[in-house]
Amino acid sequence: MHKLSLFSLIAGLSLVAQPLMAESLKTEKATLDMQTLSSGLNHPWAMQFLPDGSLLVTERAGSLRYISKTGEKSEAIAGVPAVHAQGQGGLLGLVLDPDFAKNKTIYFSFSEPRDGGINATAVASAILDGQTLKQMKVIFRQAEAIDSNYHYGGRLVFNSAGELFITLGDRGSRRDDAQKLSGHFGKVVKVNKDGSPAAGNPFAAQTDAKADVWSYGHRNLQGAAIHPQTGALWTHEHGPQGGDEINIATAGKNYGWPVITYGEEYGGGVIGL
């Protein structure tokens, strides 16, 4: 059983109507108070606060559901596409459209099963209508699908211009391709709401590069956020053993994987230089 714990630093304990037993977590900078809002979720992967204060949560097994301000879970929302829920795959990232209050549109990433037993990261948009997703359509598909259950990336975040960043992993077995601009392994891409490449992407003019690629040389980025003051994209990357990274991302930059890394192979062994 997995539990969804909300840090008061982020969400505020006022979300819980009845006080629950609090836990404390000491960090280098501060002590955080935690309370369990809801439990019994199946590997919750992403969440977004809705205008009414409730949460929309993805579960990696393939369910999307609401959690009320007092912790009640809804039934699974209908209309979610089939997902490849194996290993690290399933229903993954989630973000609200910047105009959600008007258009009720959400975007979510998932490991999309494809013919022949292969799969790849995909992103879909849909209108959230109560307990149903309507007008669901896939707006982005990772160019290469393979037989792997690892390193999907899948975090989604909008910048202030309404452009969507999508993080994509190297799928575990294609690390060398993170250095190739001609594909989507180990990349951050930036697209418009319809999935088309966003204006100003750094490699758009190169014939040997994907026009949606924004940065490259990544292993498995599964954290992303826009800094509220600077507007910069911050990312968290699962590296090899001892090589996790937090980066203030820059358009066009090569983040080195697998040529340069602070980590080593799990169990030992040099990677790259």
Secondary structure, DSSP 4 states (H G I P E B T S, - for coil): -EEEEEETTTT-GGG-SS----EEEE-SS-EEEEEEEEEEESSEEEEEE-TTS-EEEEETTTEEEEE-TT-PBPPPPBTPPP---STT-SEEEEEE-TTHHHH-EEEEEEEEEETTTEEEEEEEEEEEETTEEEEEEEEEE-S--BS--S-----EEE-TTS-EEEEE--TTT-GGGGG-TTS-TTEEEEE-TTSSBPTT-TTTT-TTS-TTEEEE--S-EEEEEE-TTT--EEEEE--SBT--EEEE--TT-B--TTTS-S-B-TTS-----
